[in-house]
Structure formats: structure tokens, C-alpha cells
């Protein structure tokens, strides 16, 4: 039997959204651990409805657990936000190895969609060095759009709104709109390239 639970408080900024998102994710790992074929459950659930949407975005927890495994098994591609810090490169290496293993074991279509530099501060020398290393190593897989460190982006979740609703004129909103446009443009270019190859 389904339970519908409202997470509420009339005061803003107390963690309603954070609690909702994280409790839902935690309830789902607990539930998945008790199921057969648990690694492919999300993919099986998405398959019948995926064609009804242009994009299905899956927010993964910051660890390799059953939820992340399900997401990578169900996904066509991996979109990797990365903060340009030294330790982020170590985590990226581990993620790339995980993607390789999942591609070989259960999801051969899984590809790297791209890497997005987030919380970027151009005044920070290390951030610039890490950014350059990403470009050197991943080339065109690194999005040209860079998401800046922006207080309005940090505030938006506490108001339960995406940045384009919370402050559409902010640098963060402009950056995410640019990212969306870049993602769509890349997708169209890839489709055109595939069509040209098919004709040749």
C-alpha cells in the first residue's frame, strides 16, 4: 500500500526540500536491497515511458551504491558535473572506471555525455589549472559553458525553485540556460553527423 507523506513547515529554509530528496533516495536504496534483479529495476520502469519525454534526468547520490548502479544501468549517457579542485580529479578517475565496468558488464550503450565545470571561480589558479587539465584530457567532452560560483544558485533550493524561477537574471541562471542550449546544439549536431554517415 502506498503512503503519501507531506514534508512541510511554514518556515522557509529549514531543509524541507533537502529532507524530501534525501529521504526519498534513502527509502528507495532500502527497498531496492530487498528485490531480485535490483540493478536493472529503474531501467525496466523507465522503458515503457521514456519515449514520452525528450529528456529523463536522474539525480544520483554522491557514492556508488544501488541507486547509482541502477541509474548507470538505465542511462544512455553520463553527465558529469565537476568542481575544478584537485580531489575532484581523483573522484573522476574512479567514476570513469565505474562507467567502463558497467559498460562492459550490463550497459554497452552507456557513454560519457559530457563534463560540466561547476562552482567555478576564475580568480582561483587551481580551478584554472584543473579546468585546463579537463580540456586537455577530455577535449570536446567538456562543455564550453561554465557554471560560476553564485550565491543565487545556492539560495534557490531553499526556496524550492530552480534558478531560472528564483532569479532568472542571475549569472547562475544565465549559465544554466546556456548549458541547456549547448546540450541541445550538441545533440542536433550528433544527429546530423549520424545522418550524413548513414547517407555515405
C-alpha positions in Angstrom: 0.0 0.0 0.0 1.3 3.4 -0.9 1.8 6.1 1.7 1.7 9.8 0.7 3.7 11.9 3.1 3.8 15.7 3.0 7.1 17.2 4.3 6.1 20.7 5.4 6.9 23.6 7.6 5.6 27.1 7.2 9.1 28.5 7.7 11.4 28.5 4.7 15.0 27.3 4.8 14.5 24.5 7.4 15.5 21.7 5.0 12.2 20.6 3.6 13.5 20.0 0.1 16.7 18.5 1.3 14.8 16.2 3.6 12.3 15.2 0.8 15.0 14.4 -1.7 17.3 12.6 0.7 14.6 10.6 2.5 13.1 9.5 -0.9 16.5 8.3 -2.0 17.2 6.5 1.2 13.8 4.8 1.2 14.4 3.7 -2.4 18.1 2.1 -1.5 16.5 0.3 1.5 13.7 -1.0 -0.8 16.0 -2.0 -3.7 18.2 -4.1 -1.5 15.2 -6.5 -0.9 14.4 -7.0 -4.6 15.6 -9.5 -7.2 17.4 -8.1 -10.3 17.7 -4.9 -8.3 20.4 -3.4 -10.6 18.1 -3.2 -13.6 14.9 -2.2 -11.8 15.0 1.5 -12.7 15.7 0.8 -16.4 12.8 -1.6 -16.6 10.5 1.0 -15.0 11.7 3.8 -17.3 11.5 1.8 -20.6 7.7 1.9 -21.1 7.5 5.7 -20.5 10.9 7.0 -21.8 9.5 7.9 -25.3 7.0 10.3 -23.7 9.8 12.7 -22.7 12.6 14.5 -24.6 14.9 14.1 -21.6 14.9 12.0 -18.4 17.4 13.3 -15.9 18.4 11.0 -13.0 20.0 12.7 -10.0 22.4 10.3 -8.4 23.7 10.2 -4.8 27.4 11.1 -4.3 28.5 7.5 -3.9 28.5 4.2 -5.8 25.5 2.5 -4.3 22.5 0.6 -5.6 20.8 3.8 -6.7 23.8 5.0 -8.7 24.2 1.5 -10.2 20.5 1.5 -11.2 20.9 4.9 -12.8 24.0 3.9 -14.8 22.4 0.7 -15.9 19.3 2.6 -17.1 21.1 5.5 -18.7 22.1 6.2 -22.3 24.8 8.6 -21.1 26.5 10.0 -18.1 26.6 13.8 -17.5 29.4 14.7 -15.0 29.3 17.9 -13.1 32.8 18.5 -11.7 34.2 21.2 -9.4 37.6 22.2 -10.5 39.6 21.1 -7.4 42.4 18.7 -7.0 40.4 15.9 -5.3 37.7 16.1 -7.9 40.2 14.6 -10.4 40.7 11.6 -8.2 36.9 11.1 -8.0 36.6 11.5 -11.7 39.1 8.7 -12.3 37.1 6.4 -10.1 33.9 7.3 -11.9 35.4 6.7 -15.3 36.4 3.2 -14.2 32.9 2.5 -12.9 31.4 3.6 -16.2 33.8 1.3 -18.1 32.9 -1.6 -15.8 29.2 -1.0 -16.2 29.6 -0.6 -20.0 31.3 -4.0 -20.1 29.0 -5.8 -17.7 25.5 -4.6 -18.3 25.1 -1.5 -20.4 27.2 -1.4 -23.5 25.4 1.7 -24.8 26.5 3.9 -21.9 28.6 6.8 -23.0 30.0 10.0 -21.5 27.7 12.8 -22.4 30.0 15.5 -21.1 31.7 17.1 -18.3 30.4 20.4 -16.7 32.7 22.7 -14.7 30.6 23.9 -11.8 31.1 26.3 -8.9 33.9 27.8 -10.9 35.9 30.8 -9.7 38.2 32.1 -12.4 40.2 34.0 -9.8 41.4 30.7 -8.3 44.6 29.4 -10.0 44.0 25.8 -9.1 40.5 26.0 -10.6 42.0 27.3 -13.9 44.7 24.5 -13.8 42.2 21.8 -13.2 39.9 23.2 -15.9 42.8 23.1 -18.4 43.6 19.5 -17.4 40.0 18.5 -18.1 40.1 20.2 -21.5 43.5 18.6 -22.3 42.3 15.1 -21.3 38.6 15.1 -22.4 38.6 17.7 -25.2 35.2 18.1 -26.8 33.5 16.2 -24.0 34.0 19.2 -21.7 31.1 21.7 -22.1 32.2 25.2 -23.1 29.6 26.5 -20.6 31.0 27.0 -17.1 28.7 27.3 -14.1 30.1 30.1 -11.9 30.2 30.1 -8.1 27.0 32.1 -7.5 25.1 32.8 -4.2 21.7 32.9 -6.0 22.3 29.3 -7.1 23.0 28.3 -3.5 19.8 30.1 -2.3 17.4 28.7 -4.9 16.9 25.2 -3.4 15.9 26.6 0.0 13.0 28.4 -1.9 12.1 25.2 -3.7 12.7 26.7 -7.1 15.1 26.2 -9.9 17.4 29.1 -10.5 15.5 30.3 -13.6 12.4 30.8 -11.5 14.2 32.1 -8.4 16.4 34.7 -10.2 16.3 34.4 -14.0 18.7 37.4 -14.3 21.4 35.9 -12.1 24.7 34.7 -13.5 23.8 31.1 -12.5 20.5 31.2 -14.4 22.2 32.6 -17.5 24.8 29.8 -17.3 22.3 27.0 -17.0 20.3 28.4 -19.9 23.5 28.5 -21.9 24.2 24.9 -20.8 20.7 23.8 -22.0 21.3 25.4 -25.3 24.7 23.8 -25.7 23.3 20.4 -24.8 20.6 20.7 -27.4 23.0 22.0 -30.0 25.4 19.2 -29.4 22.6 16.6 -29.7 21.5 18.1 -33.0 25.0 18.1 -34.4 25.4 14.5 -33.4 22.1 13.6 -35.1 23.2 15.4 -38.3 26.6 13.7 -38.3 24.8 10.3 -37.9 22.5 11.1 -40.8 25.5 12.1 -43.0 27.3 8.8 -42.2 24.2 6.8 -43.0 23.9 8.5 -46.4 27.5 7.9 -47.3 
